[in-house]
Amino acid sequence: AQIREIWELIAEDFRPFNINVTTSLAVYNAAPARSRMRCIFTPTKTAAPNAGGVAYLNSFNWGNNTPCWVFNGGVKSAAEAGTHELGHTFG
């Protein structure tokens, strides 16, 4: 239920840009490599203890499966961080 709620919030944020936000691996894999971004949600903060997530700027179209990361902190916080980190990947 939490995954669906997070997905709905992030999808709503990206709706004006006509971006397909999905939790389906099949849909992700069907997209061209330079037109997709994986966002990984985890409660582990080891990589960046003081951050809500990490992402490489302008990495959306690299085409090499470099993900962005969100360090989960509840539904609303995870969704906001997901939109934020994905935004970094677009520049």
Sine and cosine of phi, psi and omega as CSV:
sin_phi,cos_phi,sin_psi,cos_psi,sin_omega,cos_omega
0.00,0.00,-0.63,0.78,-0.01,-1.00
-0.93,0.37,-0.62,0.78,0.02,-1.00
-0.87,0.49,-0.71,0.71,0.00,-1.00
-0.89,0.46,-0.66,0.75,0.00,-1.00
-0.90,0.44,-0.69,0.73,0.04,-1.00
-0.89,0.46,-0.72,0.69,0.02,-1.00
-0.84,0.54,-0.73,0.68,-0.02,-1.00
-0.86,0.51,-0.68,0.73,-0.01,-1.00
-0.92,0.40,-0.69,0.73,0.01,-1.00
-0.93,0.37,-0.69,0.72,0.02,-1.00
-0.85,0.52,-0.64,0.77,0.03,-1.00
-0.89,0.46,-0.65,0.76,0.00,-1.00
-0.90,0.44,-0.56,0.83,-0.06,-1.00
-1.00,-0.10,-0.07,1.00,-0.03,-1.00
-0.81,0.58,-0.66,0.75,-0.01,-1.00
-0.89,0.46,-0.31,0.95,-0.05,-1.00
-0.98,-0.17,0.09,1.00,0.00,-1.00
0.82,0.57,0.73,0.69,0.01,-1.00
-0.96,-0.28,0.76,-0.65,0.01,-1.00
-0.99,0.13,0.95,-0.32,0.07,-1.00
-0.99,-0.12,0.82,-0.58,-0.10,-1.00
-0.64,-0.77,0.37,-0.93,0.16,-0.99
-0.94,-0.34,0.09,1.00,-0.03,-1.00
-1.00,0.02,0.86,-0.51,0.04,-1.00
-0.89,0.46,-0.59,0.81,0.01,-1.00
-0.89,0.45,-0.68,0.74,0.03,-1.00
-0.91,0.41,-0.69,0.73,0.03,-1.00
-0.86,0.51,-0.76,0.65,-0.04,-1.00
-0.91,0.41,-0.45,0.89,0.01,-1.00
-0.97,0.24,-0.33,0.95,0.01,-1.00
-0.97,0.22,0.54,-0.84,0.06,-1.00
-0.85,0.52,0.61,-0.79,-0.08,-1.00
-0.83,0.56,-0.54,0.84,-0.02,-1.00
-1.00,0.01,0.21,0.98,0.00,-1.00
-0.73,-0.69,0.60,0.80,0.00,-1.00
-0.45,-0.89,0.39,-0.92,0.03,-1.00
-0.55,-0.83,0.74,-0.67,0.06,-1.00
-0.99,-0.10,0.72,-0.69,0.07,-1.00
-0.88,-0.47,0.88,-0.48,-0.06,-1.00
-0.98,-0.19,0.79,-0.62,0.01,-1.00
-0.97,-0.26,0.77,-0.63,0.00,-1.00
-0.52,-0.85,0.53,-0.85,0.08,-1.00
-0.99,0.16,-0.13,0.99,-0.03,-1.00
-0.99,0.16,0.80,-0.60,-0.02,-1.00
-0.94,-0.33,0.26,0.97,-0.09,-1.00
-0.82,0.57,-0.65,0.76,-0.07,-1.00
-0.91,0.42,-0.56,0.83,-0.03,-1.00
-0.46,-0.89,0.99,0.14,-0.14,-0.99
-0.83,0.56,-0.47,0.88,-0.06,-1.00
-0.97,-0.23,0.24,0.97,-0.06,-1.00
-0.89,-0.46,0.38,-0.92,0.09,-1.00
-1.00,0.04,-0.17,0.99,0.01,-1.00
0.13,-0.99,0.05,-1.00,0.03,-1.00
-0.58,-0.81,0.52,-0.85,0.04,-1.00
-0.36,-0.93,0.52,-0.85,0.12,-0.99
-0.99,0.11,0.73,-0.68,0.05,-1.00
-0.89,0.45,0.65,-0.76,0.07,-1.00
0.86,0.51,0.47,0.88,-0.06,-1.00
-1.00,-0.03,-0.06,1.00,-0.09,-1.00
-0.82,0.58,-0.67,0.74,-0.08,-1.00
-0.97,-0.24,0.39,0.92,0.06,-1.00
-0.91,0.41,-0.56,0.83,0.04,-1.00
0.98,0.22,0.28,0.96,-0.05,-1.00
-0.88,-0.47,0.31,0.95,0.05,-1.00
0.90,0.43,0.38,0.92,0.11,-0.99
-0.94,0.33,0.88,-0.47,-0.05,-1.00
-1.00,0.04,0.16,-0.99,0.29,-0.96
-0.95,-0.30,0.28,-0.96,-0.11,-0.99
-0.79,-0.61,0.59,-0.81,0.12,-0.99
-0.81,-0.59,0.76,-0.65,0.03,-1.00
-1.00,-0.09,0.99,-0.17,-0.18,-0.98
-0.77,0.63,0.70,-0.71,0.04,-1.00
-0.59,-0.81,0.69,0.73,-0.05,-1.00
0.99,-0.17,0.28,-0.96,-0.12,-0.99
-0.86,0.50,-0.84,0.55,-0.06,-1.00
-0.89,0.45,-0.71,0.71,0.01,-1.00
-0.90,0.43,-0.65,0.76,0.01,-1.00
-0.91,0.42,-0.67,0.74,0.01,-1.00
-0.91,0.42,-0.71,0.71,0.02,-1.00
-0.89,0.45,-0.68,0.73,0.03,-1.00
-0.92,0.40,-0.62,0.79,0.03,-1.00
-0.88,0.48,-0.74,0.67,0.05,-1.00
-0.88,0.48,-0.67,0.74,-0.01,-1.00
-0.89,0.46,-0.78,0.63,-0.04,-1.00
-0.92,0.40,-0.65,0.76,0.07,-1.00
-0.88,0.47,-0.59,0.80,0.07,-1.00
-0.86,0.51,-0.62,0.78,0.07,-1.00
-0.86,0.52,-0.63,0.78,-0.05,-1.00
-0.91,0.41,-0.41,0.91,0.07,-1.00
-1.00,0.08,-0.19,0.98,0.02,-1.00
0.97,-0.23,0.00,0.00,0.00,0.00
